[in-house]
């Protein structure tokens, strides 16, 4: 059976978010190896879920999103408190990061949908 549209949207949005995060990290000029490894991990997890039908992958992907969200919240708090940015973070880079987070929220909403969950559980016809 073909993948449900929700899973296709998850994959597309997640991969775009990975590219945005990579661009934001590399444009900051810091941790380029970490940025590349993070992008590779993001792509691998996305494909594990969307092509490999992995429920554990979906859970790991969600947990890493929550961890990333906490990092962004701390970064925003530092920027608001000091009116400066740390770790080479600039407002445009922070904006790109927020856009990537928004894409990930929508992507995860899709992959946790009823249709996607049934597909991951192989409960759909022809699976």
N, C-alpha and C positions, 0 to 999 in steps of 0.2 A: 504494500500500500504506500502511496505517496505520503510525504510529510504533510501534516495539516498546515494551513496558512499561518497559524500562530507560531509554529516552530520555524517556518521560513522567515517570518518577521523577527523572531528572536535572534536567529543567526545573522541576518542582515544588520540589525541595529547593534548587536554586540560587536560585530567585526568593525563597523564604523566607529564605535566607541573605543575599541582597541587602537585604531589608527589615530584617533584624536588624542588619546592619552599618550601615545608614543610621540606624536608631534609636539604636544605640550611639554613633555619631559625633555625631549631633545632640544627644544628651543630655549629651555632654561639653561642649557649648557652644563648641567650637572648630571651625574649618575647615568651616563649614556648606556653603559653595559646593563645596569639595572633596568633602564627603560626598555631596552631591547628584550631582555629576558622576561620582563613583565608582559610585553606585547606577545611574545611567543607563548607564554603561559595562558594569556587571555584567549588567544586564537585556538590553542589546543583544547582548553576547557569548553569553549563554544562549540567546536567541532565534535568533541566527545559527546556533548549533549545532543546537538542537532543532527549529527550523522550516525553516532554510535548508540543513540537512544539510551543514554545513561542517566538514571535518576540520581545516583550518587554524585555524578558530575554536576547536575543541576543544583544540588544542595551545596556542594563546594563552591560553585560559581556564586551562589547567593551569599554564602558566608564571606567570601572575599569581597563582594560588593559592600556588605555591611562594614567590613574592616576599612575599606577605602573611603566609605562615607564618613566614618569616624575621623580618619586622617584629614579629610576636607573640612570637617566641622572644627577641628583643632586649628587648622590653618586659617580658617575664617576668623576664629576667635583671636588668634595672634594678630592678624591684620587689623581687626577692629580695635583691639586694645592698644596697639602700638602705632597705628596708622602707617605701618611699614610692612613690608613683606619679608619673610624669611625664606631660606633655602632656595634662593634664586627665583622666587615666585613673584610674578608681576600680575597686574590686573588682567591683561589679555590672556595670559596663561591660565590664571584662575578661572576666567570666563570659559575658556575651552574645556577645562576640567569640569566645570559645572554642566556644560552642554553634554559632555560624555556621561556624566552621572545621570542626567535626565534621560538620555538614550537608554542607559542601562536599566533605569526604573521601568521604562516602557517595555524593553526587551524581557526583563524578568517577569513582568506582568503577563506577557504573552506565553512564556514557557511554563508558568504556573497555572495557566488557564485550564478549564475542564477538558478541552479537546487535546491540548498538548499533554496533559497528565495521562489521559486515556491512551494516547499514542505511546508515551514512554512506558506505560504499563503493558503495552501490547494488547490492549483491550478493544482495539478497533477491528473492524472487519478486514479479513485478509492478512492479519498480522500473525 
